Amino acid sequence: MMVLRIINLFLKRLLDLFGSLIGIIILSPMLIIIAIAIKLTSKGSVFFSQERLGKNGKVFKILKFRTMVVDAEKLGDGLFIKTEEDIRITKIGKLLRATSLDELPQLLNVLMGEMSLVGPRPPVPYHPYKYEEYNEFQRIRFDMKPGMTGLTQVTVRNSVPWDERIPIDIEYVENFNVWFDIKILFKTVKKIFKKESIYTQAEKKVTLSSKTNLKV
């Protein structure tokens, strides 16, 4: 099993390298258009950089297209975005966030080896917990590089609290294989074209089981 996992991790890195490189090349016209749109419609940088927790709790800077006004984290609800009507979100930002196109610059993070195409999403170093505040079980989610998308993103996304997303991330880490990654990537593309709220809290809890959640 250990040898098989090592092989899968090697193939995963190859998928990341070729996937991110090809993605940057193919999507370059779209990236340029988005960058121009951001620059023309709001003041500030095209990109937004923020420290996040990566593999084994190592801090790195994640890249995104800027979707909010400059210094938005110092205004209103700070890190929290409770509704798509948040006045800090720019007009182009609403579209980018709804379609997850604001995440595309992370292809550079993947190319540099800081992230993977698929994996648990990286939290900020101080919220909701510092790395040392996670218990031994919860830290399993940090055993793999953070991803641009992941099992949580194609199942519950932001509709459940952070503590309820952690077991889903751990389920991914413990059951990972390259074919699983490919299925998650395809389901991610499908979700981009499906209109749904990323802010509303779900009223019912997610039932975790390998038989249901692994069939993405």
Summary of the structure (lengths in Angstrom):
residues: 216
radius of gyration: 17.0
end to end distance: 22.5
largest distance: 52.5
contacts: 597
relative contact order: 0.14
helix: 49%
strand: 11%
